[in-house]
């Protein structure tokens, strides 16, 4: 049994944090031979985490839904850690399908009406919740010195399309309408999310252009899903072996969509719709992610429409690095860059 296999059987969080703090030459030896695709080299921290994941058991998408959801939360806690924060409070509002929970993160030292980020978690519309992205929200709040409001939208297959979009839209409307009463500056509210959440953040920003309410001041789009129509080359290149798999995405789409939807629906595919006038954006992709091409395509579309956009590809990272804020060096560095962009966008 290899050293990595032995360590994978010990306390998971301690193992991951300890391994990823080792000197880079040691990490490279533990990770194995370098993985190079299309001129990009997989970061050894990501490579080592993938080795541990493979040893530990079946992929999330192969498990029954209840167990898969529990695994997503457990995995996120391992790589997210327990980061300090000023305050965390929950509030329930009336949503389109019943009670809708919002979680408010206030960084240490922040008082008065402050800038804010309304955050939608990823998980292919079937996984994820307030717990799975707790560390991500804590990190962004503290690093960017903004209030973060996370939205616990409904999941498929129990609540298929367009339930998730309806929930995040309702949350955005409620938060912006009540901003002054909840310590938020209504002129400095960003919308953001990762993966499926990034998709819905982009859609909220698009719909706000023509809507009667407040437009986002900024968008933080972390490796967003942007297109339900075409299969890009990166969806094939990185279909297996880099955490987010083609099977994972297929299960999400099959669960969220009933089968007769127009995949160009303005509540589904932000890449297929007009982006003129949407909020400035920071769009980040991971170099070893099947969503790489569509994330870049959306950044290119924003730029072509004259929208101020900063596009960054974190070349050596994998999907879900936004959750890895409690381990290693590479993912936290990438998320500090994202938090800095958010802070600049709301300054």
Protein Blocks (a to p, Z undefined) as FASTA:
>chain_A
ZZklmmmmmcfklmmmmmmmpcfklmmmmnopcddeehiacdfklmmmmmmmmmnoccfk
lpcfklmmmmmmmmmmmmnopaddfbdcddddddfkbccdddddddehiacjdddddddd
ehehmgccfklmmmmmmmmmmmnopacddddddddfklgcfklmmmmmmmmmmmmmmmmm
nopafklccdddehjlmmmmmmmmmmmmmmmbdcdfbdcdehiafbfkbccfklmmmmgo
plpafklmmmmmmmmpgolacfkbcklmmmlpcfehiacddddddfbbfklmmmmmmmmm
mmmnopacdddddfkbcehklmmmmgcjklmmmmmmmmmmmmmmmZZ
